[in-house]
Amino acid sequence: MLDVAARARLDDVALLLPESAQRSWYAGRYFDPLPTLEPAVTEAVAAVEAAITAAEDAGLEAGRVVLAGFSQGACVVTEVLRRRPRPFGAVVVLTGALIGAPPPCDDLGGVRLHCSFSRHDEWIAEADALAAARYFERAGAEVTVVTSSEREHGVSGDEARALRELVEGVMAG
């Protein structure tokens, strides 16, 4: 995500970037039953929660926090949002989906949620990315979905720009 932040020109904001131990948040795939991915998913959520707590301890309210993740990181972001919904400034899910088959989510109160993915991605199925967007929309998020035809499993220039625009919107208040 540090590369994505650089491409999104996020050098004027504080970044808290939790890192997985072995460059993977959990063994297995996002669509595996959640119990088979534990305790790794809960540990990943805890790492993100620790970053959120650090931001709050520095005086930043949830409405000024932007959660963002790519691939497994995006799946972890959906799990953080599902487990403990808060009025974040924005949430950015770059090529991600829900982990397992989650129960309904509490009211998200209009949090801005950007979901983008490629219809050709081999790691996150288009139907699953769309299902995540619909799941959070039903929970009250203001969801934007962007589908591309990118062939690589990565963050495109358009996605980096969308992240920048969301951060600018949160910074502007």
Secondary structure, DSSP 8 states (H G I E B T S, - for coil): -HHHHHHTT-TTS-------TTS-SSSS-TTS-HHHHTTHHHHHHHHHHHHHHHHHHTT--GGG-EEEEETHHHHHHHHHHHHS----SEEEEES---SSS-------TT-EEEEEEETT-SSS-HHHHHHHHHHHHHTT-EEEEEEE---SSS--HHHHHHHHHHHHHHHH-
